[in-house]
């Protein structure tokens, strides 16, 4: 059951609309789905807000600049 909850939270990190039907498909309680999706959504916001600049810098290192 723990893996099902973590899967719902992981899906909610990227796409909340995929996490909720997956939780129902796993047979989880609506309250468990709600809290797992909430935790995953908060984790996704944290990744985007606090780590976005670092991820952007990492990608920028490997991109080639256009010379005009």
ROZA-515377 format. One line per 4 residues: for each residue x, y, z negated of N, C-alpha, C, O. Coordinates in steps of 0.1 Angstrom, whole numbers, always signed. Last residue first. Layout:
N
X Y Z X Y Z X Y Z X Y Z; ... $
// end
This chain:
68
+257 +353 +339 +251 +361 +349 +261 +370 +356 +257 +377 +365; +256 +321 +326 +264 +332 +329 +258 +340 +340 +254 +334 +350; +239 +306 +300 +239 +309 +314 +247 +322 +316 +246 +332 +309; +252 +282 +277 +247 +296 +280 +248 +298 +295 +257 +293 +301 $
+242 +250 +266 +251 +258 +275 +245 +272 +277 +233 +272 +280; +238 +237 +234 +232 +243 +246 +243 +251 +253 +251 +258 +247; +249 +230 +210 +250 +221 +222 +245 +226 +235 +246 +220 +245; +244 +251 +193 +258 +247 +195 +259 +238 +207 +270 +238 +214 $
+216 +251 +192 +223 +262 +199 +238 +258 +202 +244 +263 +212; +210 +231 +174 +207 +229 +188 +215 +239 +196 +219 +236 +207; +220 +243 +150 +225 +230 +155 +222 +228 +169 +231 +224 +177; +203 +265 +148 +218 +267 +150 +224 +255 +155 +233 +255 +163 $
+178 +252 +144 +180 +261 +156 +195 +263 +159 +200 +263 +170; +183 +241 +119 +181 +232 +131 +183 +240 +144 +189 +235 +153; +185 +264 +104 +197 +255 +105 +195 +246 +117 +205 +243 +124; +159 +275 +107 +171 +282 +112 +183 +274 +113 +191 +276 +123 $
+144 +254 +96 +142 +258 +110 +154 +265 +115 +159 +263 +126; +143 +250 +69 +154 +243 +76 +154 +247 +91 +162 +242 +99; +122 +265 +60 +135 +266 +53 +146 +260 +61 +158 +264 +60; +100 +260 +77 +103 +274 +72 +117 +275 +67 +124 +285 +69 $
+99 +233 +85 +99 +244 +95 +103 +257 +89 +111 +264 +96; +101 +219 +60 +110 +217 +71 +111 +228 +81 +121 +233 +85; +78 +230 +48 +91 +232 +42 +102 +230 +53 +111 +238 +54; +58 +220 +64 +60 +234 +63 +73 +238 +57 +80 +247 +62 $
+61 +193 +59 +63 +198 +73 +65 +213 +73 +74 +218 +80; +55 +191 +32 +68 +188 +36 +71 +193 +50 +82 +198 +53; +28 +198 +34 +37 +207 +27 +51 +204 +30 +59 +213 +32; +19 +175 +48 +18 +188 +54 +27 +198 +47 +33 +207 +54 $
+24 +155 +29 +31 +155 +42 +30 +168 +49 +40 +173 +55; +6 +162 +9 +21 +161 +6 +29 +162 +19 +39 +169 +20; -18 +160 +23 -14 +173 +17 +1 +173 +15 +8 +183 +18; -18 +133 +30 -18 +143 +41 -13 +157 +35 -6 +164 +42 $
-21 +123 +4 -9 +119 +12 -7 +129 +24 +4 +134 +27; -45 +134 -4 -33 +138 -11 -20 +134 -3 -10 +141 -4; -63 +123 +15 -62 +137 +13 -49 +141 +7 -42 +150 +11; -59 +95 +12 -56 +101 +24 -54 +116 +23 -44 +122 +28 $
-69 +93 -14 -55 +90 -12 -50 +96 +1 -39 +101 +2; -96 +100 -9 -88 +108 -18 -73 +106 -16 -65 +115 -17; -104 +79 +8 -104 +93 +13 -95 +102 +4 -89 +111 +9; -84 +50 +6 -95 +58 +1 -93 +73 +6 -82 +77 +9 $
-74 +31 +35 -71 +39 +23 -84 +47 +19 -92 +50 +27; -74 +16 +59 -83 +13 +48 -81 +20 +35 -85 +15 +24; -59 +23 +81 -53 +15 +71 -62 +10 +59 -58 +2 +51; -78 +40 +93 -75 +27 +99 -67 +17 +90 -69 +5 +90 $
-76 +62 +76 -88 +54 +76 -86 +40 +82 -92 +30 +78; -50 +69 +82 -53 +66 +69 -66 +58 +68 -67 +48 +60; -53 +76 +109 -44 +65 +105 -47 +60 +91 -47 +48 +88; -69 +99 +107 -75 +86 +113 -66 +74 +110 -71 +63 +108 $
-49 +115 +94 -62 +112 +88 -68 +100 +94 -73 +91 +87; -27 +118 +112 -26 +112 +98 -39 +107 +93 -40 +96 +87; -33 +132 +134 -30 +118 +136 -30 +111 +122 -32 +99 +122; -36 +158 +125 -48 +151 +132 -45 +137 +135 -55 +129 +138 $
-12 +165 +115 -22 +162 +106 -34 +155 +112 -40 +146 +106; +19 +159 +125 +6 +161 +131 -5 +156 +121 -6 +144 +119; +42 +159 +108 +43 +164 +122 +29 +167 +128 +28 +177 +135; +34 +151 +83 +45 +161 +84 +45 +167 +98 +49 +179 +100 $
+15 +132 +87 +10 +145 +84 +21 +156 +85 +19 +168 +86; +32 +110 +90 +24 +115 +102 +19 +129 +99 +19 +137 +109; +40 +108 +63 +50 +110 +74 +43 +115 +87 +49 +124 +93; +17 +102 +50 +24 +114 +47 +34 +118 +58 +35 +129 +61 $
+11 +77 +62 +2 +88 +64 +8 +101 +61 +6 +111 +68; +33 +63 +53 +31 +65 +68 +22 +76 +70 +24 +84 +79; +29 +63 +26 +41 +70 +31 +40 +72 +46 +44 +83 +52; +7 +47 +25 +6 +61 +20 +18 +69 +26 +16 +80 +30 $
+18 +23 +35 +6 +29 +42 +5 +44 +38 +3 +53 +46; +36 +17 +16 +41 +20 +29 +30 +27 +37 +33 +35 +46; +20 +12 -6 +29 +23 -7 +34 +27 +7 +35 +39 +10; +8 -12 +0 +0 +0 +0 +9 +13 +0 +5 +23 +6 $
// end
